[in-house]
Amino acid sequence: MLVIERPARTSLIAYAWLAGYWLVVFLLNVGPSWEKFATARELVETAGVTTLLQMLVAAGTMLLLVPRLLDRGRWLMSLLGLLMLLLIVSELFVLIRHQYLEPTYPDTYRAFLQLYAHMSLAERLDLGWSMRWIIFTKFPVLLFPTVLLLVHSYYQKQRSLLELKEQKVAAELDSLKNQLNPHFIFNTLNNIYALALKKSDDTAAAVAKLAAILDYVVYRCAEPFVDLDAEIELVENYIALEEIRYGERLQTTVSNLVTRPVTLPPLILLTLLENAFKHGARDELDVATIQIEVRNDDTHLYIQLSNSKPPLVAQSGSVDGQVGLANLHKQLELLYPDAHRIDVVETADRYTTRLSLALT
């Protein structure tokens, strides 16, 4: 069975665009003084020959010179190739004019023939004689459609690269969120599991807090940026959930000193807070303390999270290699290239993470 596939809609649009473009070029070649042509046939043949030769230059440039030389950074070879192509096509134009257009339409070329009719084809093709005429009259005419196509092609490539970059950033951000969300859910379910084992009356409250947090993570983190107030509410829900588990062994403070509406990438505060619990409260034998402060000035948002350091920690508190903070680094590199700074400071009894983000 023979199956004929229809061209893609985008291909049809591209073909239609090219057809319209060359029709416009043809009309420009006809020019405003179209009445100078004695017949419609002369108009079509004369302007058509010019248009076909312009198409030849464009095809040679776009299909050969650009992909094989220019796109590979061989600028000099591209320029030399274009000059050679223009010379060949210009000489072809001289040949067509001498052999067909001038004998067929002598009235149109009367002035030219009065001066140069005695010259043979070989003399007309001699570059020593025709170079100035070719450079100043034929090069611009033959080249201008190709220049416009090159500009259009460059614009399309830049737009495609920008779209691909945006898609890549979005895909990477989604990937990072997909890594982060299960990481958070795993930690939280462990907390609820511990409560359930104790048959604690706080289990239902913990499930309700988890539901509120999951609602935020699943449904409200679709955008690359969220309101700071929503992030603060998420953090407070998370802290309330952890307080059920730790009881009096946990002291937390959240200070929101921001004086203007601010947006930031979702789950940043939660990532820092998870890290503080993982490397502070979890191993603390006494009272674990966590302080979160968020403030701003005219140009930056500042986030500082400080947590107590358990006295018997076997390893350094640097968490650059951990899942949460590693994801945070990647997310900030994508959304704030050269516009953020994050520092982790370890002292004898505390870990402090300082993050600054440029405000837009």
Secondary structure, 3 states (H helix, E strand, C coil): CCCCCCCCHHHHHHHHHHHHHHHHHHHHHHCCCHHHCCCHHHHHHHHHHHHHHHHHHHHHHHHHHHHHCHHHCCHHHHHHHHHHHHHHHHHHHHHHHHHHHHHHCCCCCHHHHHHHCCCCHHHHHCHHHHHHHHHHHHHHHHHHHHHHHHHHHHHHHHHHHHHHHHHHHHHHHHHHHHHHHHHHHHHHHHHHHHHHHCCCCCHHHHHHHHHHHHHHHHHCCCCCCEEHHHHHHHHHHHHHHHHHHHHHHEEEEEEECCCCCCEECCCHHHHHHHHHHHHCHHHCCCCEEEEEEEEECCCEEEEEEEEECCCCCCCCCCCCCCHHHHHHHHHHHHHCCCCEEEEEEECCCEEEEEEEEECC
